[in-house]
Amino acid sequence: MDRTTCCVVGGGPAGMMLGLLLARAGIEVTVLEKHGDFLRDFRGDTVHPSTLRLLDELGLGVRFAALPQRRLTQMRMHIDGVEVVAGDLRRIPGPHKYIAMVPQWDFLDLLASAARAEPSFTLRMRAEVTGLRTAPDGRVCGVRYVDEDGGAHELAADLVVACDGRDSRVRAAAGLEPEYRDVPMDVWQVRVPAPRDAVKDGRVFLSIGAGQVAATMDRGDYYQTSYLIRRGADAELRAAGLDRFRDRLGALLGWDRSVTAAIRSWDDVKLLEVTMGRLTTWHREGLLCIGDAAHIMSPTGGVGVNLAVQDAVATARILAAPLRERRLTRADLARVQKRRRLPMAVIQKSQEAEHEMLLRPALAGTLRGDRLPTPLRLVRRVPALRTLTGYLGGVGIRPEHAPPFARRAPERA
């Protein structure tokens, strides 16, 4: 049986960032990722200013800037023909006054490459965790997993960190159950070629009209589009036919048939069943949940990746010394939750407010451009409020900085 000091389950943004930071602290860390690579569509692809600053502190800013990306400086909505700039990042403090839109696989490859340079880091791909190892006193002391050939393995660890997302298998194996919130929508995810006459400035548009909502992200030669549907309405709407969906999507976004024809079958329309919730307690002896394993975020605002990364930074800063000195206690794990609970709660509260103020009436067809909710009317009239919302969305509450042990000098271009 192999052994490591910290076993991180899940090679997403939280898991890869935590693995990198702990390895830079000289801690033996093993990341287990069930897939063979990071190439998966429709993942969170927005990297916010707080994370961009963190990459600078880690000495990775130059490498990140070289990745193919679009930069978003304003968050715009089109509501029944009325444009609303819901957030403006151009005047927020700090060196990065934009959100970088980068394929998540490129971001993860960057973190993995940096982590592999550390001698105490191990990444095992195609390693799917099947259960937890527990000591006679109930303490979690490692994991069981299978490799790509189906071979069964065990990995002993002083700490297991669940970074395996909203459907966390580790969380379930630990007997931790989230408290779920009501959400008004599910999401259809599609990609279409960018219209030739499109304005190519990297903007993201949230378009609302005639009972429809869609968010479109400019990815260069194609648009990654999230089309919101009523919660649980997937089967009903698919039964209405693909042509009806193409026509409605095209009418909402101003796309003709040459664009929507790229949606050839229902196989091109991926369903995301939206859930939202949080754990009351993120930990038990020997185990900690962070990111979506601890708090399942709505896709609203695209903040999940960055919140998960911030969780990882706080986890590394708080737990590095106890792990290195083999004196980790549950009180240390509780400190992580205490540190990250407020930012999580504020974001979830703002997401719930947006659901009720904007998305639920939009999907019901009752939201009108000439009768905007009061907060949106104020944001349209007062430019300073757009900067404030840009800061809250891009930097957020209690942003984390790289701990001293993880910092590196900036690379040269």
C-alpha positions in Angstrom: 0.0 0.0 0.0 1.3 3.4 -1.0 1.4 6.4 1.4 1.3 10.1 1.1 0.8 13.0 3.5 -2.1 14.6 1.7 -4.4 12.9 -0.8 -6.3 15.3 -3.0 -9.2 13.7 -4.9 -10.1 15.5 -8.1 -7.8 17.3 -10.5 -10.0 20.3 -11.2 -9.1 23.9 -10.3 -9.3 23.4 -6.5 -7.4 20.1 -6.6 -4.6 21.2 -8.9 -4.1 24.5 -7.1 -4.0 22.8 -3.7 -1.6 20.2 -5.0 0.8 22.8 -6.3 0.7 24.9 -3.2 1.3 22.0 -0.8 4.1 20.7 -2.9 5.8 24.1 -2.8 5.5 23.8 1.0 7.6 20.6 0.8 4.6 18.4 1.7 4.2 15.1 0.0 0.9 15.4 -1.9 -0.8 13.0 -4.4 -3.6 14.2 -6.7 -6.0 11.5 -8.0 -7.9 12.4 -11.2 -10.3 9.9 -12.6 -10.0 11.1 -16.3 -7.1 10.6 -18.6 -6.8 14.3 -19.5 -8.4 17.7 -18.8 -10.1 18.0 -22.2 -13.8 18.4 -21.4 -16.2 20.9 -22.8 -18.6 23.2 -20.9 -16.5 23.7 -17.8 -16.0 27.0 -16.1 -13.6 28.9 -18.3 -13.5 32.3 -16.6 -10.5 33.3 -14.6 -11.2 36.4 -12.4 -8.8 39.2 -11.4 -8.3 37.7 -7.9 -7.0 34.5 -9.5 -5.0 36.4 -12.1 -3.2 38.2 -9.3 -2.6 34.9 -7.5 -1.0 33.5 -10.6 1.4 36.5 -10.7 2.3 35.8 -7.0 3.1 32.2 -7.9 5.3 33.3 -10.8 2.9 31.9 -13.4 1.5 35.1 -14.7 3.6 35.3 -17.9 2.8 31.7 -18.8 -0.9 32.2 -18.2 -0.9 35.4 -20.3 0.6 33.4 -23.2 -2.5 31.1 -23.3 -5.1 31.7 -26.0 -7.7 33.8 -24.3 -10.4 36.5 -24.5 -10.6 39.3 -22.0 -13.9 40.6 -20.6 -14.0 44.1 -19.2 -17.7 44.6 -18.9 -20.6 42.2 -18.0 -23.5 43.1 -20.3 -27.1 42.1 -20.4 -29.7 42.5 -23.2 -33.1 42.5 -21.6 -36.1 42.7 -23.9 -34.1 45.1 -26.2 -32.6 47.2 -23.4 -28.8 46.9 -22.7 -27.6 46.9 -19.1 -23.9 47.0 -18.1 -24.2 45.0 -15.0 -20.6 45.2 -14.0 -17.5 47.2 -15.2 -14.0 46.0 -14.3 -12.1 48.8 -16.0 -11.7 50.8 -12.8 -11.3 48.2 -10.2 -8.1 48.2 -8.2 -5.2 45.9 -9.1 -3.2 45.1 -12.2 -5.9 42.9 -13.8 -9.0 44.9 -14.8 -10.6 42.1 -16.8 -11.8 38.5 -16.6 -9.7 36.1 -18.7 -11.7 33.5 -20.7 -9.4 30.5 -21.1 -10.3 26.9 -21.8 -10.2 25.2 -18.4 -8.0 22.4 -19.7 -5.3 25.0 -20.6 -5.5 26.4 -17.1 -5.3 23.0 -15.5 -2.4 22.0 -17.7 -0.5 25.1 -16.6 -1.0 24.2 -12.9 -0.1 20.6 -13.5 3.1 21.5 -15.3 4.1 23.8 -12.4 3.3 21.2 -9.8 5.3 18.5 -11.5 8.4 20.6 -11.1 8.1 20.0 -7.3 9.7 16.7 -6.1 7.0 16.0 -3.5 4.1 16.2 -6.0 2.4 13.2 -7.7 -0.4 13.3 -10.2 -2.2 10.0 -11.0 -4.5 10.2 -13.9 -7.2 7.6 -14.6 -7.3 6.9 -10.9 -11.0 6.8 -9.7 -11.6 6.8 -6.0 -14.1 4.2 -4.9 -14.1 4.6 -1.2 -12.4 5.8 2.0 -10.0 4.0 4.3 -10.9 4.5 8.0 -9.1 3.7 11.2 -10.9 1.8 14.1 -11.7 5.2 15.7 -13.5 6.4 12.6 -10.8 8.7 11.4 -10.4 8.9 7.6 -6.8 7.6 6.8 -6.7 7.4 3.0 -8.7 6.2 0.0 -9.3 3.2 -2.2 -9.2 3.6 -5.9 -9.0 1.8 -9.2 -6.6 2.4 -12.1 -7.4 2.5 -15.8 -7.1 -1.3 -16.0 -9.5 -1.9 -13.1 -6.8 -2.7 -10.7 -7.7 -2.0 -7.0 -5.3 0.1 -4.9 -5.2 1.8 -1.5 -3.5 5.0 -0.6 -2.9 5.9 3.0 -2.8 9.6 3.9 -2.8 11.9 6.9 -5.4 14.0 5.2 -7.9 13.5 2.3 -9.2 16.6 0.6 -12.3 16.2 -1.5 -12.1 18.4 -4.6 -14.2 16.2 -6.7 -17.0 18.6 -7.5 -20.7 18.9 -7.0 -21.4 15.2 -7.2 -18.5 14.4 -4.9 -18.1 10.7 -4.3 -15.7 11.4 -1.4 -18.3 13.6 0.3 -20.9 10.9 0.0 -18.6 8.2 1.3 -17.8 10.4 4.3 -21.6 10.6 5.1 -21.7 14.4 4.5 -25.0 15.6 3.0 -25.4 19.1 1.5 -28.4 21.3 2.3 -29.8 22.1 -1.1 -31.4 25.4 -2.3 -34.2 25.8 -4.7 -33.2 26.9 -8.2 -35.4 27.9 -11.1 -33.5 26.6 -14.0 -31.5 23.9 -15.7 -29.1 24.7 -18.6 -28.7 23.4 -22.1 -25.1 23.9 -23.3 -24.3 24.2 -27.0 -21.5 25.5 -29.2 -22.0 27.2 -32.6 -19.6 28.9 -35.0 -19.3 32.6 -34.4 -21.2 34.6 -37.1 -18.8 36.3 -39.5 -20.2 39.7 -38.8 -20.0 39.3 -35.0 -18.2 41.9 -33.0 -15.1 40.1 -31.8 -14.3 41.9 -28.6 -14.5 39.0 -26.1 -17.7 40.1 -24.5 -20.2 37.8 -22.8 -23.8 38.6 -23.4 -26.8 37.6 -21.2 -29.8 37.8 -23.5 -33.3 37.8 -22.2 -36.6 38.0 -24.1 -39.8 36.2 -24.9 -39.4 33.8 -21.9 -35.9 32.8 -22.9 -32.5 33.3 -21.4 -29.1 32.6 -22.9 -25.5 33.5 -22.0 -23.0 33.5 -24.9 -19.3 33.4 -24.4 -17.0 34.5 -27.3 -14.4 31.7 -27.7 -12.8 33.0 -30.9 -14.1 31.0 -33.8 -17.2 29.7 -31.9 -19.6 30.7 -29.3 -20.1 28.7 -26.1 -23.7 29.2 -25.2 -25.7 28.3 -22.1 -29.5 28.3 -22.8 -31.5 28.3 -19.6 -34.7 26.2 -19.4 -37.2 25.8 -16.6 -36.1 23.4 -13.9 -37.0 19.9 -14.9 -38.4 20.8 -18.3 -35.7 19.0 -20.4 -37.9 16.2 -21.7 -40.8 18.4 -22.4 -38.8 20.9 -24.4 -36.9 18.2 -26.4 -40.2 16.7 -27.3 -41.1 20.0 -29.0 -38.4 19.3 -31.6 -34.9 20.5 -32.4 -36.1 22.9 -35.1 -38.2 24.8 -32.6 -35.1 25.1 -30.3 -33.0 26.3 -33.2 -35.6 28.9 -34.2 -36.0 30.3 -30.7 -32.3 30.4 -30.0 -31.7 32.2 -33.3 -34.4 34.7 -32.7 -33.1 35.5 -29.2 -29.5 36.0 -30.2 -30.0 37.3 -33.7 -28.5 34.3 -35.4 -29.7 33.0 -38.8 -30.0 29.3 -39.8 -26.4 29.2 -41.0 -25.3 29.5 -37.4 -27.9 27.4 -35.6 -27.6 24.6 -38.2 -24.4 23.7 -36.4 -26.7 22.1 -33.8 -27.3 18.9 -35.8 -29.0 16.7 -33.2 -30.0 16.6 -29.6 -26.6 15.0 -28.9 -25.2 18.5 -29.5 -27.3 19.8 -26.6 -25.8 18.9 -23.3 -28.0 19.1 -20.2 -26.6 20.5 -16.9 -29.0 19.8 -14.1 -28.4 22.8 -11.9 -28.1 22.2 -8.2 -27.1 24.6 -5.4 -26.4 23.9 -1.8 -23.7 23.7 0.9 -22.5 21.5 3.7 -23.2 22.5 7.3 -19.8 21.0 8.2 -17.0 20.7 5.6 -14.9 18.2 7.5 -14.6 15.1 9.7 -11.4 13.6 11.3 -8.9 13.2 8.5 -11.1 14.7 5.7 -11.9 18.1 4.3 -14.2 19.2 1.5 -13.5 22.3 -0.5 -14.8 23.9 -3.7 -18.1 22.5 -5.1 -17.6 19.4 -2.9 -18.3 21.8 0.1 -20.6 24.3 -1.5 -22.4 23.7 -4.8 -22.6 26.9 -6.7 -25.1 28.0 -9.3 -23.5 28.7 -12.7 -24.8 32.3 -12.3 -22.0 34.7 -12.6 -19.4 32.1 -13.5 -17.7 32.3 -10.1 -17.4 28.6 -9.2 -13.8 28.2 -10.5 -12.5 31.2 -8.7 -14.2 30.4 -5.4 -12.7 26.9 -5.5 -9.2 28.3 -6.2 -9.5 30.7 -3.3 -10.6 27.8 -1.1 -7.5 25.9 -2.1 -5.2 28.8 -1.3 -6.7 29.2 2.2 -6.5 25.5 2.8 -2.8 25.4 1.9 -1.9 28.4 4.0 -3.8 27.1 7.1 -2.8 23.5 6.9 0.7 23.5 5.5 2.5 23.7 8.9 0.3 21.2 10.7 0.7 18.7 7.8 4.4 19.2 7.6 4.8 18.8 11.4 2.4 15.8 11.6 0.2 17.6 14.1 -3.0 18.1 12.1 -6.2 18.2 14.1 -9.9 18.7 13.2 -9.6 22.2 14.7 -7.3 23.0 11.8 -9.8 21.8 9.3 -12.5 23.9 11.0 -10.3 27.0 10.6 -10.5 26.5 6.8 -14.2 26.4 6.8 -14.4 29.4 9.1 -12.1 31.4 6.8 -14.1 30.5 3.6 -17.6 30.4 4.9 -18.3 34.2 4.5 -17.2 34.5 0.9 -19.2 31.4 0.0 -22.3 32.6 1.8 -22.2 36.1 0.2 -21.9 34.7 -3.3 -24.7 32.1 -2.8 -26.9 34.9 -1.4 -26.2 37.1 -4.5 -26.9 34.1 -6.8 -30.2 33.5 -5.1 -31.1 37.1 -5.4 -30.3 37.0 -9.1 -32.4 33.9 -9.5 -35.4 35.6 -8.0 -35.0 39.1 -9.4 -33.9 38.1 -12.9 -33.9 34.5 -14.0 -37.2 33.2 -12.6 -39.3 36.1 -14.0 -37.3 35.9 -17.3 -38.1 32.3 -17.8 -41.8 33.0 -16.9 -41.8 35.7 -19.6 -42.7 38.5 -17.1 -39.4 40.4 -17.1 -39.7 43.5 -19.4 -37.1 46.0 -20.6 -39.3 49.0 -19.7 -39.9 47.6 -16.1 -36.5 46.6 -15.0 -35.9 45.6 -11.3 -34.8 48.5 -9.2 -31.2 47.3 -8.8 -30.7 47.1 -12.5 -32.2 50.6 -13.0 -29.7 52.0 -10.5 -26.8 50.2 -12.1 -27.7 51.7 -15.4 -27.9 55.2 -14.0 -24.9 55.3 -11.6 -21.5 54.3 -13.2 -19.9 53.9 -9.8 -22.3 51.1 -9.0 -21.1 49.3 -12.1 -17.5 49.4 -10.8 -18.7 48.1 -7.4 -20.5 45.2 -8.9 -17.5 44.6 -11.2 -15.3 44.4 -8.1 -17.6 42.1 -6.2 -17.9 39.8 -9.2 -14.2 39.9 -10.2 -12.4 40.1 -6.9 -15.0 39.3 -4.3 -15.1 39.1 -0.5 -11.9 38.1 1.3 -9.7 37.3 -1.7 -6.7 35.1 -0.9 -3.1 35.8 -1.5 -0.4 33.2 -2.2 1.3 32.1 1.0 5.0 33.1 1.3 6.3 29.5 0.8 4.5 29.2 -2.6 5.6 32.5 -4.1 8.1 32.6 -6.9 9.8 35.5 -8.8 7.9 36.6 -12.0 9.0 34.8 -15.1 10.4 36.7 -18.0 8.3 37.1 -21.2 
